[in-house]
Amino acid sequence: MLERVFARDTGGPDDVVLGRIFDALNDHPEPGDEHLTARWYGGGHRSLSVGDVVALGPRHYACAAIGWEPITRPD
């Protein structure tokens, strides 16, 4: 089951956006993303980890040990 935690229009290539999301949700936000980190941890969430899924529009990616793996939308 997917849970929408927040939505954001970041623009840019998927690998760049995924990197920013990973950094923000692992307590290392880039300048301007601090509010995302605060909201994530303020909501009681743990760090983004291997196996977690991020959706960028209709595209879905699973966090891998190194990088991201494109996946079909989980049910």
CHARMM internal coordinates of N, CA and C (Angstrom, degrees):
IC EDIT
DIST 1 N 1 CA 1.4495
DIST 1 CA 1 C 1.5198
ANGL 1 N 1 CA 1 C 109.01
DIST 1 C 2 N 1.3176
ANGL 1 CA 1 C 2 N 116.02
DIHE 1 N 1 CA 1 C 2 N 131.89
DIST 2 N 2 CA 1.4554
ANGL 1 C 2 N 2 CA 121.03
DIHE 1 CA 1 C 2 N 2 CA 176.76
DIST 2 CA 2 C 1.5171
ANGL 2 N 2 CA 2 C 109.68
DIHE 1 C 2 N 2 CA 2 C -92.29
DIST 2 C 3 N 1.3129
ANGL 2 CA 2 C 3 N 115.45
DIHE 2 N 2 CA 2 C 3 N 143.92
DIST 3 N 3 CA 1.4628
ANGL 2 C 3 N 3 CA 121.71
DIHE 2 CA 2 C 3 N 3 CA 175.86
DIST 3 CA 3 C 1.5142
ANGL 3 N 3 CA 3 C 107.54
DIHE 2 C 3 N 3 CA 3 C -124.97
DIST 3 C 4 N 1.3214
ANGL 3 CA 3 C 4 N 117.09
DIHE 3 N 3 CA 3 C 4 N 124.29
DIST 4 N 4 CA 1.4593
ANGL 3 C 4 N 4 CA 119.87
DIHE 3 CA 3 C 4 N 4 CA 176.65
DIST 4 CA 4 C 1.5215
ANGL 4 N 4 CA 4 C 107.93
DIHE 3 C 4 N 4 CA 4 C -77.92
DIST 4 C 5 N 1.3032
ANGL 4 CA 4 C 5 N 114.79
DIHE 4 N 4 CA 4 C 5 N 119.80
DIST 5 N 5 CA 1.4586
ANGL 4 C 5 N 5 CA 119.78
DIHE 4 CA 4 C 5 N 5 CA -179.95
DIST 5 CA 5 C 1.5187
ANGL 5 N 5 CA 5 C 109.57
DIHE 4 C 5 N 5 CA 5 C -94.98
DIST 5 C 6 N 1.2938
ANGL 5 CA 5 C 6 N 117.54
DIHE 5 N 5 CA 5 C 6 N -45.13
DIST 6 N 6 CA 1.4554
ANGL 5 C 6 N 6 CA 122.37
DIHE 5 CA 5 C 6 N 6 CA 170.95
DIST 6 CA 6 C 1.5125
ANGL 6 N 6 CA 6 C 108.85
DIHE 5 C 6 N 6 CA 6 C -160.24
DIST 6 C 7 N 1.3004
ANGL 6 CA 6 C 7 N 115.60
DIHE 6 N 6 CA 6 C 7 N 159.79
DIST 7 N 7 CA 1.4581
ANGL 6 C 7 N 7 CA 121.88
DIHE 6 CA 6 C 7 N 7 CA 178.57
DIST 7 CA 7 C 1.5202
ANGL 7 N 7 CA 7 C 107.45
DIHE 6 C 7 N 7 CA 7 C -121.77
DIST 7 C 8 N 1.3244
ANGL 7 CA 7 C 8 N 113.72
DIHE 7 N 7 CA 7 C 8 N 144.09
DIST 8 N 8 CA 1.4506
ANGL 7 C 8 N 8 CA 117.35
DIHE 7 CA 7 C 8 N 8 CA -177.46
DIST 8 CA 8 C 1.5205
ANGL 8 N 8 CA 8 C 108.59
DIHE 7 C 8 N 8 CA 8 C -154.14
DIST 8 C 9 N 1.3164
ANGL 8 CA 8 C 9 N 116.66
DIHE 8 N 8 CA 8 C 9 N 137.93
DIST 9 N 9 CA 1.4550
ANGL 8 C 9 N 9 CA 121.21
DIHE 8 CA 8 C 9 N 9 CA 175.31
DIST 9 CA 9 C 1.5205
ANGL 9 N 9 CA 9 C 107.37
DIHE 8 C 9 N 9 CA 9 C -96.36
DIST 9 C 10 N 1.3323
ANGL 9 CA 9 C 10 N 116.62
DIHE 9 N 9 CA 9 C 10 N 101.33
DIST 10 N 10 CA 1.4535
ANGL 9 C 10 N 10 CA 120.39
DIHE 9 CA 9 C 10 N 10 CA -176.21
DIST 10 CA 10 C 1.5096
ANGL 10 N 10 CA 10 C 112.67
DIHE 9 C 10 N 10 CA 10 C -97.31
DIST 10 C 11 N 1.3292
ANGL 10 CA 10 C 11 N 116.86
DIHE 10 N 10 CA 10 C 11 N -24.78
DIST 11 N 11 CA 1.4537
ANGL 10 C 11 N 11 CA 119.30
DIHE 10 CA 10 C 11 N 11 CA -174.12
DIST 11 CA 11 C 1.5159
ANGL 11 N 11 CA 11 C 110.39
DIHE 10 C 11 N 11 CA 11 C 65.02
DIST 11 C 12 N 1.2858
ANGL 11 CA 11 C 12 N 117.05
DIHE 11 N 11 CA 11 C 12 N 173.84
DIST 12 N 12 CA 1.4500
ANGL 11 C 12 N 12 CA 120.85
DIHE 11 CA 11 C 12 N 12 CA 178.17
DIST 12 CA 12 C 1.5046
ANGL 12 N 12 CA 12 C 113.07
DIHE 11 C 12 N 12 CA 12 C 91.00
DIST 12 C 13 N 1.3383
ANGL 12 CA 12 C 13 N 116.16
DIHE 12 N 12 CA 12 C 13 N 167.30
DIST 13 N 13 CA 1.4660
ANGL 12 C 13 N 13 CA 121.00
DIHE 12 CA 12 C 13 N 13 CA 178.93
DIST 13 CA 13 C 1.5275
ANGL 13 N 13 CA 13 C 111.55
DIHE 12 C 13 N 13 CA 13 C -62.59
DIST 13 C 14 N 1.3197
ANGL 13 CA 13 C 14 N 115.98
DIHE 13 N 13 CA 13 C 14 N 148.62
DIST 14 N 14 CA 1.4695
ANGL 13 C 14 N 14 CA 120.23
DIHE 13 CA 13 C 14 N 14 CA -177.51
DIST 14 CA 14 C 1.5215
ANGL 14 N 14 CA 14 C 112.33
DIHE 13 C 14 N 14 CA 14 C -54.86
DIST 14 C 15 N 1.3400
ANGL 14 CA 14 C 15 N 118.37
DIHE 14 N 14 CA 14 C 15 N -41.93
DIST 15 N 15 CA 1.4662
ANGL 14 C 15 N 15 CA 119.06
DIHE 14 CA 14 C 15 N 15 CA -177.26
DIST 15 CA 15 C 1.5235
ANGL 15 N 15 CA 15 C 111.96
DIHE 14 C 15 N 15 CA 15 C -63.42
DIST 15 C 16 N 1.3170
ANGL 15 CA 15 C 16 N 117.18
DIHE 15 N 15 CA 15 C 16 N -34.43
DIST 16 N 16 CA 1.4666
ANGL 15 C 16 N 16 CA 120.78
DIHE 15 CA 15 C 16 N 16 CA 177.96
DIST 16 CA 16 C 1.5235
ANGL 16 N 16 CA 16 C 110.31
DIHE 15 C 16 N 16 CA 16 C -70.29
DIST 16 C 17 N 1.3320
ANGL 16 CA 16 C 17 N 116.24
DIHE 16 N 16 CA 16 C 17 N -45.18
DIST 17 N 17 CA 1.4695
ANGL 16 C 17 N 17 CA 120.82
DIHE 16 CA 16 C 17 N 17 CA 179.97
DIST 17 CA 17 C 1.5281
ANGL 17 N 17 CA 17 C 110.12
DIHE 16 C 17 N 17 CA 17 C -63.37
DIST 17 C 18 N 1.3305
ANGL 17 CA 17 C 18 N 117.47
DIHE 17 N 17 CA 17 C 18 N -43.80
DIST 18 N 18 CA 1.4692
ANGL 17 C 18 N 18 CA 120.48
DIHE 17 CA 17 C 18 N 18 CA 179.10
DIST 18 CA 18 C 1.5195
ANGL 18 N 18 CA 18 C 110.99
DIHE 17 C 18 N 18 CA 18 C -62.77
DIST 18 C 19 N 1.3068
ANGL 18 CA 18 C 19 N 117.44
DIHE 18 N 18 CA 18 C 19 N -37.73
DIST 19 N 19 CA 1.4639
ANGL 18 C 19 N 19 CA 120.54
DIHE 18 CA 18 C 19 N 19 CA 176.95
DIST 19 CA 19 C 1.5131
ANGL 19 N 19 CA 19 C 111.89
DIHE 18 C 19 N 19 CA 19 C -63.05
DIST 19 C 20 N 1.3263
ANGL 19 CA 19 C 20 N 116.84
DIHE 19 N 19 CA 19 C 20 N -41.89
DIST 20 N 20 CA 1.4649
ANGL 19 C 20 N 20 CA 120.18
DIHE 19 CA 19 C 20 N 20 CA 178.57
DIST 20 CA 20 C 1.5206
ANGL 20 N 20 CA 20 C 111.37
DIHE 19 C 20 N 20 CA 20 C -66.39
DIST 20 C 21 N 1.3337
ANGL 20 CA 20 C 21 N 116.50
DIHE 20 N 20 CA 20 C 21 N -40.19
DIST 21 N 21 CA 1.4620
ANGL 20 C 21 N 21 CA 119.84
DIHE 20 CA 20 C 21 N 21 CA 178.08
DIST 21 CA 21 C 1.5228
ANGL 21 N 21 CA 21 C 109.74
DIHE 20 C 21 N 21 CA 21 C -64.10
DIST 21 C 22 N 1.3243
ANGL 21 CA 21 C 22 N 116.94
DIHE 21 N 21 CA 21 C 22 N -46.00
DIST 22 N 22 CA 1.4676
ANGL 21 C 22 N 22 CA 120.30
DIHE 21 CA 21 C 22 N 22 CA 179.26
DIST 22 CA 22 C 1.5279
ANGL 22 N 22 CA 22 C 110.40
DIHE 21 C 22 N 22 CA 22 C -57.76
DIST 22 C 23 N 1.3171
ANGL 22 CA 22 C 23 N 117.07
DIHE 22 N 22 CA 22 C 23 N -47.23
DIST 23 N 23 CA 1.4600
ANGL 22 C 23 N 23 CA 120.73
DIHE 22 CA 22 C 23 N 23 CA -179.83
DIST 23 CA 23 C 1.5274
ANGL 23 N 23 CA 23 C 111.54
DIHE 22 C 23 N 23 CA 23 C -60.91
DIST 23 C 24 N 1.3292
ANGL 23 CA 23 C 24 N 116.26
DIHE 23 N 23 CA 23 C 24 N -46.56
DIST 24 N 24 CA 1.4665
ANGL 23 C 24 N 24 CA 120.31
DIHE 23 CA 23 C 24 N 24 CA -177.97
DIST 24 CA 24 C 1.5236
ANGL 24 N 24 CA 24 C 111.70
DIHE 23 C 24 N 24 CA 24 C -63.86
DIST 24 C 25 N 1.3379
ANGL 24 CA 24 C 25 N 117.21
DIHE 24 N 24 CA 24 C 25 N -37.66
DIST 25 N 25 CA 1.4632
ANGL 24 C 25 N 25 CA 119.87
DIHE 24 CA 24 C 25 N 25 CA -175.57
DIST 25 CA 25 C 1.5286
ANGL 25 N 25 CA 25 C 112.24
DIHE 24 C 25 N 25 CA 25 C -91.92
DIST 25 C 26 N 1.3271
ANGL 25 CA 25 C 26 N 115.52
DIHE 25 N 25 CA 25 C 26 N 9.84
DIST 26 N 26 CA 1.4585
ANGL 25 C 26 N 26 CA 121.25
DIHE 25 CA 25 C 26 N 26 CA 172.14
DIST 26 CA 26 C 1.5266
ANGL 26 N 26 CA 26 C 110.09
DIHE 25 C 26 N 26 CA 26 C -124.29
DIST 26 C 27 N 1.3371
ANGL 26 CA 26 C 27 N 114.89
DIHE 26 N 26 CA 26 C 27 N 25.78
DIST 27 N 27 CA 1.4699
ANGL 26 C 27 N 27 CA 123.38
DIHE 26 CA 26 C 27 N 27 CA 173.16
DIST 27 CA 27 C 1.5237
ANGL 27 N 27 CA 27 C 113.68
DIHE 26 C 27 N 27 CA 27 C 64.39
DIST 27 C 28 N 1.3375
ANGL 27 CA 27 C 28 N 116.87
DIHE 27 N 27 CA 27 C 28 N 30.97
DIST 28 N 28 CA 1.4660
ANGL 27 C 28 N 28 CA 121.93
DIHE 27 CA 27 C 28 N 28 CA 175.06
DIST 28 CA 28 C 1.5283
ANGL 28 N 28 CA 28 C 109.03
DIHE 27 C 28 N 28 CA 28 C -134.56
DIST 28 C 29 N 1.3460
ANGL 28 CA 28 C 29 N 116.66
DIHE 28 N 28 CA 28 C 29 N 59.31
DIST 29 N 29 CA 1.4665
ANGL 28 C 29 N 29 CA 118.65
DIHE 28 CA 28 C 29 N 29 CA -173.72
DIST 29 CA 29 C 1.5266
ANGL 29 N 29 CA 29 C 112.69
DIHE 28 C 29 N 29 CA 29 C -69.39
DIST 29 C 30 N 1.3124
ANGL 29 CA 29 C 30 N 114.88
DIHE 29 N 29 CA 29 C 30 N 148.52
DIST 30 N 30 CA 1.4475
ANGL 29 C 30 N 30 CA 120.58
DIHE 29 CA 29 C 30 N 30 CA 170.43
DIST 30 CA 30 C 1.5248
ANGL 30 N 30 CA 30 C 107.71
DIHE 29 C 30 N 30 CA 30 C -75.78
DIST 30 C 31 N 1.3338
ANGL 30 CA 30 C 31 N 117.63
DIHE 30 N 30 CA 30 C 31 N 158.14
DIST 31 N 31 CA 1.4637
ANGL 30 C 31 N 31 CA 119.37
DIHE 30 CA 30 C 31 N 31 CA 177.82
DIST 31 CA 31 C 1.5305
ANGL 31 N 31 CA 31 C 110.80
DIHE 30 C 31 N 31 CA 31 C -52.98
DIST 31 C 32 N 1.3097
ANGL 31 CA 31 C 32 N 115.43
DIHE 31 N 31 CA 31 C 32 N 131.95
DIST 32 N 32 CA 1.4558
ANGL 31 C 32 N 32 CA 121.91
DIHE 31 CA 31 C 32 N 32 CA -178.03
DIST 32 CA 32 C 1.5115
ANGL 32 N 32 CA 32 C 114.13
DIHE 31 C 32 N 32 CA 32 C 96.02
DIST 32 C 33 N 1.3320
ANGL 32 CA 32 C 33 N 117.24
DIHE 32 N 32 CA 32 C 33 N -13.92
DIST 33 N 33 CA 1.4643
ANGL 32 C 33 N 33 CA 121.20
DIHE 32 CA 32 C 33 N 33 CA -179.59
DIST 33 CA 33 C 1.5285
ANGL 33 N 33 CA 33 C 113.09
DIHE 32 C 33 N 33 CA 33 C -104.55
DIST 33 C 34 N 1.3170
ANGL 33 CA 33 C 34 N 117.15
DIHE 33 N 33 CA 33 C 34 N 5.51
DIST 34 N 34 CA 1.4619
ANGL 33 C 34 N 34 CA 120.89
DIHE 33 CA 33 C 34 N 34 CA -176.25
DIST 34 CA 34 C 1.5203
ANGL 34 N 34 CA 34 C 112.11
DIHE 33 C 34 N 34 CA 34 C -58.75
DIST 34 C 35 N 1.3349
ANGL 34 CA 34 C 35 N 117.40
DIHE 34 N 34 CA 34 C 35 N -35.64
DIST 35 N 35 CA 1.4667
ANGL 34 C 35 N 35 CA 120.46
DIHE 34 CA 34 C 35 N 35 CA -179.61
DIST 35 CA 35 C 1.5327
ANGL 35 N 35 CA 35 C 111.19
DIHE 34 C 35 N 35 CA 35 C -64.70
DIST 35 C 36 N 1.3360
ANGL 35 CA 35 C 36 N 117.29
DIHE 35 N 35 CA 35 C 36 N -31.77
DIST 36 N 36 CA 1.4655
ANGL 35 C 36 N 36 CA 119.92
DIHE 35 CA 35 C 36 N 36 CA 177.30
DIST 36 CA 36 C 1.5251
ANGL 36 N 36 CA 36 C 110.70
DIHE 35 C 36 N 36 CA 36 C -67.04
DIST 36 C 37 N 1.3227
ANGL 36 CA 36 C 37 N 115.43
DIHE 36 N 36 CA 36 C 37 N -42.77
DIST 37 N 37 CA 1.4671
ANGL 36 C 37 N 37 CA 120.33
DIHE 36 CA 36 C 37 N 37 CA 178.39
DIST 37 CA 37 C 1.5256
ANGL 37 N 37 CA 37 C 110.21
DIHE 36 C 37 N 37 CA 37 C -63.08
DIST 37 C 38 N 1.3163
ANGL 37 CA 37 C 38 N 116.71
DIHE 37 N 37 CA 37 C 38 N -45.44
DIST 38 N 38 CA 1.4649
ANGL 37 C 38 N 38 CA 120.56
DIHE 37 CA 37 C 38 N 38 CA -179.79
DIST 38 CA 38 C 1.5246
ANGL 38 N 38 CA 38 C 110.87
DIHE 37 C 38 N 38 CA 38 C -62.24
DIST 38 C 39 N 1.3220
ANGL 38 CA 38 C 39 N 117.09
DIHE 38 N 38 CA 38 C 39 N -41.99
DIST 39 N 39 CA 1.4681
ANGL 38 C 39 N 39 CA 120.09
DIHE 38 CA 38 C 39 N 39 CA -179.98
DIST 39 CA 39 C 1.5282
ANGL 39 N 39 CA 39 C 110.77
DIHE 38 C 39 N 39 CA 39 C -67.32
DIST 39 C 40 N 1.3254
ANGL 39 CA 39 C 40 N 117.47
DIHE 39 N 39 CA 39 C 40 N -40.09
DIST 40 N 40 CA 1.4664
ANGL 39 C 40 N 40 CA 122.33
DIHE 39 CA 39 C 40 N 40 CA -179.22
DIST 40 CA 40 C 1.5179
ANGL 40 N 40 CA 40 C 110.55
DIHE 39 C 40 N 40 CA 40 C -61.59
DIST 40 C 41 N 1.3117
ANGL 40 CA 40 C 41 N 116.59
DIHE 40 N 40 CA 40 C 41 N -55.74
DIST 41 N 41 CA 1.4623
ANGL 40 C 41 N 41 CA 119.73
DIHE 40 CA 40 C 41 N 41 CA -177.43
DIST 41 CA 41 C 1.5272
ANGL 41 N 41 CA 41 C 111.58
DIHE 40 C 41 N 41 CA 41 C -73.13
DIST 41 C 42 N 1.3325
ANGL 41 CA 41 C 42 N 116.92
DIHE 41 N 41 CA 41 C 42 N -30.69
DIST 42 N 42 CA 1.4589
ANGL 41 C 42 N 42 CA 120.35
DIHE 41 CA 41 C 42 N 42 CA 175.84
DIST 42 CA 42 C 1.5192
ANGL 42 N 42 CA 42 C 112.43
DIHE 41 C 42 N 42 CA 42 C -64.09
DIST 42 C 43 N 1.3367
ANGL 42 CA 42 C 43 N 116.19
DIHE 42 N 42 CA 42 C 43 N -25.43
DIST 43 N 43 CA 1.4620
ANGL 42 C 43 N 43 CA 121.24
DIHE 42 CA 42 C 43 N 43 CA 178.06
DIST 43 CA 43 C 1.5174
ANGL 43 N 43 CA 43 C 112.91
DIHE 42 C 43 N 43 CA 43 C -84.72
DIST 43 C 44 N 1.3420
ANGL 43 CA 43 C 44 N 116.55
DIHE 43 N 43 CA 43 C 44 N 2.68
DIST 44 N 44 CA 1.4579
ANGL 43 C 44 N 44 CA 120.33
DIHE 43 CA 43 C 44 N 44 CA 177.50
DIST 44 CA 44 C 1.5172
ANGL 44 N 44 CA 44 C 114.60
DIHE 43 C 44 N 44 CA 44 C 84.37
DIST 44 C 45 N 1.3251
ANGL 44 CA 44 C 45 N 116.97
DIHE 44 N 44 CA 44 C 45 N 13.49
DIST 45 N 45 CA 1.4662
ANGL 44 C 45 N 45 CA 120.29
DIHE 44 CA 44 C 45 N 45 CA -179.60
DIST 45 CA 45 C 1.5269
ANGL 45 N 45 CA 45 C 111.24
DIHE 44 C 45 N 45 CA 45 C -80.56
DIST 45 C 46 N 1.3281
ANGL 45 CA 45 C 46 N 115.06
DIHE 45 N 45 CA 45 C 46 N 153.21
DIST 46 N 46 CA 1.4593
ANGL 45 C 46 N 46 CA 121.20
DIHE 45 CA 45 C 46 N 46 CA 174.41
DIST 46 CA 46 C 1.5266
ANGL 46 N 46 CA 46 C 108.25
DIHE 45 C 46 N 46 CA 46 C -88.45
DIST 46 C 47 N 1.3138
ANGL 46 CA 46 C 47 N 116.88
DIHE 46 N 46 CA 46 C 47 N 175.77
DIST 47 N 47 CA 1.4604
ANGL 46 C 47 N 47 CA 121.32
DIHE 46 CA 46 C 47 N 47 CA 177.33
DIST 47 CA 47 C 1.5218
ANGL 47 N 47 CA 47 C 110.82
DIHE 46 C 47 N 47 CA 47 C -63.06
DIST 47 C 48 N 1.3350
ANGL 47 CA 47 C 48 N 115.61
DIHE 47 N 47 CA 47 C 48 N 149.32
DIST 48 N 48 CA 1.4551
ANGL 47 C 48 N 48 CA 121.26
DIHE 47 CA 47 C 48 N 48 CA 173.70
DIST 48 CA 48 C 1.5150
ANGL 48 N 48 CA 48 C 107.83
DIHE 47 C 48 N 48 CA 48 C -63.00
DIST 48 C 49 N 1.3188
ANGL 48 CA 48 C 49 N 117.10
DIHE 48 N 48 CA 48 C 49 N 131.50
DIST 49 N 49 CA 1.4673
ANGL 48 C 49 N 49 CA 121.68
DIHE 48 CA 48 C 49 N 49 CA -172.07
DIST 49 CA 49 C 1.5195
ANGL 49 N 49 CA 49 C 111.86
DIHE 48 C 49 N 49 CA 49 C -133.16
DIST 49 C 50 N 1.3273
ANGL 49 CA 49 C 50 N 115.66
DIHE 49 N 49 CA 49 C 50 N 168.94
DIST 50 N 50 CA 1.4572
ANGL 49 C 50 N 50 CA 122.27
DIHE 49 CA 49 C 50 N 50 CA 177.08
DIST 50 CA 50 C 1.5283
ANGL 50 N 50 CA 50 C 109.52
DIHE 49 C 50 N 50 CA 50 C -52.61
DIST 50 C 51 N 1.3216
ANGL 50 CA 50 C 51 N 115.19
DIHE 50 N 50 CA 50 C 51 N 131.71
DIST 51 N 51 CA 1.4614
ANGL 50 C 51 N 51 CA 121.18
DIHE 50 CA 50 C 51 N 51 CA 179.94
DIST 51 CA 51 C 1.5136
ANGL 51 N 51 CA 51 C 113.74
DIHE 50 C 51 N 51 CA 51 C 96.34
DIST 51 C 52 N 1.3248
ANGL 51 CA 51 C 52 N 118.06
DIHE 51 N 51 CA 51 C 52 N -18.81
DIST 52 N 52 CA 1.4587
ANGL 51 C 52 N 52 CA 120.28
DIHE 51 CA 51 C 52 N 52 CA 177.22
DIST 52 CA 52 C 1.5271
ANGL 52 N 52 CA 52 C 109.16
DIHE 51 C 52 N 52 CA 52 C -69.59
DIST 52 C 53 N 1.3231
ANGL 52 CA 52 C 53 N 116.03
DIHE 52 N 52 CA 52 C 53 N 150.34
DIST 53 N 53 CA 1.4635
ANGL 52 C 53 N 53 CA 121.85
DIHE 52 CA 52 C 53 N 53 CA -175.20
DIST 53 CA 53 C 1.5282
ANGL 53 N 53 CA 53 C 109.88
DIHE 52 C 53 N 53 CA 53 C -112.78
DIST 53 C 54 N 1.3287
ANGL 53 CA 53 C 54 N 114.84
DIHE 53 N 53 CA 53 C 54 N 137.38
DIST 54 N 54 CA 1.4620
ANGL 53 C 54 N 54 CA 122.44
DIHE 53 CA 53 C 54 N 54 CA 174.90
DIST 54 CA 54 C 1.5238
ANGL 54 N 54 CA 54 C 107.09
DIHE 53 C 54 N 54 CA 54 C -122.13
DIST 54 C 55 N 1.3222
ANGL 54 CA 54 C 55 N 116.08
DIHE 54 N 54 CA 54 C 55 N 132.65
DIST 55 N 55 CA 1.4602
ANGL 54 C 55 N 55 CA 121.55
DIHE 54 CA 54 C 55 N 55 CA 176.94
DIST 55 CA 55 C 1.5197
ANGL 55 N 55 CA 55 C 109.05
DIHE 54 C 55 N 55 CA 55 C -105.34
DIST 55 C 56 N 1.3112
ANGL 55 CA 55 C 56 N 114.99
DIHE 55 N 55 CA 55 C 56 N 131.80
DIST 56 N 56 CA 1.4565
ANGL 55 C 56 N 56 CA 122.00
DIHE 55 CA 55 C 56 N 56 CA 172.57
DIST 56 CA 56 C 1.5195
ANGL 56 N 56 CA 56 C 106.38
DIHE 55 C 56 N 56 CA 56 C -118.48
DIST 56 C 57 N 1.3159
ANGL 56 CA 56 C 57 N 115.26
DIHE 56 N 56 CA 56 C 57 N 94.29
DIST 57 N 57 CA 1.4585
ANGL 56 C 57 N 57 CA 119.06
DIHE 56 CA 56 C 57 N 57 CA -173.20
DIST 57 CA 57 C 1.5145
ANGL 57 N 57 CA 57 C 108.45
DIHE 56 C 57 N 57 CA 57 C 63.50
DIST 57 C 58 N 1.3353
ANGL 57 CA 57 C 58 N 118.05
DIHE 57 N 57 CA 57 C 58 N -129.24
DIST 58 N 58 CA 1.4614
ANGL 57 C 58 N 58 CA 120.16
DIHE 57 CA 57 C 58 N 58 CA -179.03
DIST 58 CA 58 C 1.5315
ANGL 58 N 58 CA 58 C 113.59
DIHE 57 C 58 N 58 CA 58 C -83.10
DIST 58 C 59 N 1.3276
ANGL 58 CA 58 C 59 N 117.46
DIHE 58 N 58 CA 58 C 59 N -5.20
DIST 59 N 59 CA 1.4674
ANGL 58 C 59 N 59 CA 121.71
DIHE 58 CA 58 C 59 N 59 CA -177.16
DIST 59 CA 59 C 1.5221
ANGL 59 N 59 CA 59 C 109.84
DIHE 58 C 59 N 59 CA 59 C -94.14
DIST 59 C 60 N 1.3361
ANGL 59 CA 59 C 60 N 116.39
DIHE 59 N 59 CA 59 C 60 N 139.33
DIST 60 N 60 CA 1.4645
ANGL 59 C 60 N 60 CA 121.97
DIHE 59 CA 59 C 60 N 60 CA -179.23
DIST 60 CA 60 C 1.5174
ANGL 60 N 60 CA 60 C 109.57
DIHE 59 C 60 N 60 CA 60 C -123.66
DIST 60 C 61 N 1.3276
ANGL 60 CA 60 C 61 N 115.10
DIHE 60 N 60 CA 60 C 61 N 141.86
DIST 61 N 61 CA 1.4588
ANGL 60 C 61 N 61 CA 121.65
DIHE 60 CA 60 C 61 N 61 CA -179.40
DIST 61 CA 61 C 1.5177
ANGL 61 N 61 CA 61 C 109.33
DIHE 60 C 61 N 61 CA 61 C -133.95
DIST 61 C 62 N 1.3274
ANGL 61 CA 61 C 62 N 115.46
DIHE 61 N 61 CA 61 C 62 N 139.39
DIST 62 N 62 CA 1.4592
ANGL 61 C 62 N 62 CA 121.28
DIHE 61 CA 61 C 62 N 62 CA 174.04
DIST 62 CA 62 C 1.5238
ANGL 62 N 62 CA 62 C 107.47
DIHE 61 C 62 N 62 CA 62 C -100.51
DIST 62 C 63 N 1.3139
ANGL 62 CA 62 C 63 N 116.01
DIHE 62 N 62 CA 62 C 63 N 134.70
DIST 63 N 63 CA 1.4577
ANGL 62 C 63 N 63 CA 121.12
DIHE 62 CA 62 C 63 N 63 CA 176.15
DIST 63 CA 63 C 1.5320
ANGL 63 N 63 CA 63 C 107.74
DIHE 62 C 63 N 63 CA 63 C -67.91
DIST 63 C 64 N 1.3279
ANGL 63 CA 63 C 64 N 116.39
DIHE 63 N 63 CA 63 C 64 N 126.17
DIST 64 N 64 CA 1.4647
ANGL 63 C 64 N 64 CA 122.11
DIHE 63 CA 63 C 64 N 64 CA -179.11
DIST 64 CA 64 C 1.5262
ANGL 64 N 64 CA 64 C 109.31
DIHE 63 C 64 N 64 CA 64 C -107.92
DIST 64 C 65 N 1.3188
ANGL 64 CA 64 C 65 N 116.61
DIHE 64 N 64 CA 64 C 65 N 172.79
DIST 65 N 65 CA 1.4662
ANGL 64 C 65 N 65 CA 120.67
DIHE 64 CA 64 C 65 N 65 CA 178.26
DIST 65 CA 65 C 1.5288
ANGL 65 N 65 CA 65 C 110.45
DIHE 64 C 65 N 65 CA 65 C -57.83
DIST 65 C 66 N 1.3242
ANGL 65 CA 65 C 66 N 115.72
DIHE 65 N 65 CA 65 C 66 N -35.68
DIST 66 N 66 CA 1.4613
ANGL 65 C 66 N 66 CA 121.43
DIHE 65 CA 65 C 66 N 66 CA 173.26
DIST 66 CA 66 C 1.5140
ANGL 66 N 66 CA 66 C 106.99
DIHE 65 C 66 N 66 CA 66 C -134.85
DIST 66 C 67 N 1.3032
ANGL 66 CA 66 C 67 N 117.38
DIHE 66 N 66 CA 66 C 67 N 110.71
DIST 67 N 67 CA 1.4533
ANGL 66 C 67 N 67 CA 121.80
DIHE 66 CA 66 C 67 N 67 CA 177.45
DIST 67 CA 67 C 1.5181
ANGL 67 N 67 CA 67 C 114.10
DIHE 66 C 67 N 67 CA 67 C 83.69
DIST 67 C 68 N 1.3168
ANGL 67 CA 67 C 68 N 115.35
DIHE 67 N 67 CA 67 C 68 N -151.10
DIST 68 N 68 CA 1.4608
ANGL 67 C 68 N 68 CA 123.45
DIHE 67 CA 67 C 68 N 68 CA -173.58
DIST 68 CA 68 C 1.5147
ANGL 68 N 68 CA 68 C 109.87
DIHE 67 C 68 N 68 CA 68 C -133.32
DIST 68 C 69 N 1.3286
ANGL 68 CA 68 C 69 N 115.90
DIHE 68 N 68 CA 68 C 69 N 146.41
DIST 69 N 69 CA 1.4572
ANGL 68 C 69 N 69 CA 122.40
DIHE 68 CA 68 C 69 N 69 CA 176.56
DIST 69 CA 69 C 1.5277
ANGL 69 N 69 CA 69 C 108.41
DIHE 68 C 69 N 69 CA 69 C -114.12
DIST 69 C 70 N 1.3414
ANGL 69 CA 69 C 70 N 117.98
DIHE 69 N 69 CA 69 C 70 N 123.71
DIST 70 N 70 CA 1.4629
ANGL 69 C 70 N 70 CA 118.88
DIHE 69 CA 69 C 70 N 70 CA 173.74
DIST 70 CA 70 C 1.5373
ANGL 70 N 70 CA 70 C 109.41
DIHE 69 C 70 N 70 CA 70 C -65.32
DIST 70 C 71 N 1.3118
ANGL 70 CA 70 C 71 N 115.91
DIHE 70 N 70 CA 70 C 71 N 138.39
DIST 71 N 71 CA 1.4682
ANGL 70 C 71 N 71 CA 120.71
DIHE 70 CA 70 C 71 N 71 CA -179.35
DIST 71 CA 71 C 1.5242
ANGL 71 N 71 CA 71 C 108.68
DIHE 70 C 71 N 71 CA 71 C -136.22
DIST 71 C 72 N 1.3255
ANGL 71 CA 71 C 72 N 116.06
DIHE 71 N 71 CA 71 C 72 N 165.00
DIST 72 N 72 CA 1.4553
ANGL 71 C 72 N 72 CA 119.89
DIHE 71 CA 71 C 72 N 72 CA 170.65
DIST 72 CA 72 C 1.5227
ANGL 72 N 72 CA 72 C 107.36
DIHE 71 C 72 N 72 CA 72 C -77.93
DIST 72 C 73 N 1.3149
ANGL 72 CA 72 C 73 N 115.44
DIHE 72 N 72 CA 72 C 73 N 158.62
DIST 73 N 73 CA 1.4597
ANGL 72 C 73 N 73 CA 119.96
DIHE 72 CA 72 C 73 N 73 CA -178.11
DIST 73 CA 73 C 1.5241
ANGL 73 N 73 CA 73 C 110.41
DIHE 72 C 73 N 73 CA 73 C -59.79
DIST 73 C 74 N 1.3354
ANGL 73 CA 73 C 74 N 116.60
DIHE 73 N 73 CA 73 C 74 N 123.69
DIST 74 N 74 CA 1.4768
ANGL 73 C 74 N 74 CA 118.43
DIHE 73 CA 73 C 74 N 74 CA 177.30
DIST 74 CA 74 C 1.5312
ANGL 74 N 74 CA 74 C 110.09
DIHE 73 C 74 N 74 CA 74 C -69.71
DIST 74 C 75 N 1.3182
ANGL 74 CA 74 C 75 N 115.79
DIHE 74 N 74 CA 74 C 75 N 149.84
DIST 75 N 75 CA 1.4736
ANGL 74 C 75 N 75 CA 120.86
DIHE 74 CA 74 C 75 N 75 CA 176.60
DIST 75 CA 75 C 1.5094
ANGL 75 N 75 CA 75 C 110.44
DIHE 74 C 75 N 75 CA 75 C -89.23
END
COOR INIT
IC SEED 1 N 1 CA 1 C
IC BUILD
